[in-house]
Amino acid sequence: MNKHNQFKNEAIPNYNFLVAALGIIGFMFSCSPKIGEASTKNNSTEYLSQGKTIYDNSCGKCHDLPNPKEYSAQSWVGIMNSMAPKAKLNESQHQMVYDYIVSVK
């Protein structure tokens, strides 16, 4: 390899890693419950009751349910992002369960 080709390869940075990392971060945030975006609907007794029912039935069918007070709202984001796909929760159910859990505090 001559010096001209070697310089050419070094001059063009590899952005693949950066693009992939930003894509993963963007995906993680898009799948997270919208913390702090509470609406009147999300605080209604009926709405929270539905979240509790989904939590009890979908999450409780595979394992003992943790006490919602044991973790912070931020910790629940990670837990929910990990467990919701396993429980086959859609986005609305995911949000309902999260809203119920953080309301227990």
Protein Blocks (a to p, Z undefined) as FASTA:
>chain_A
ZZklmmmmmmmccfklmmmmmmmmmmmmmmpccehiacfklmpmklmmmmmmmmmmmmmm
mmccddfklpcfklmmmmmmmmmmmnopafklmmmmmmmmmmmZZ
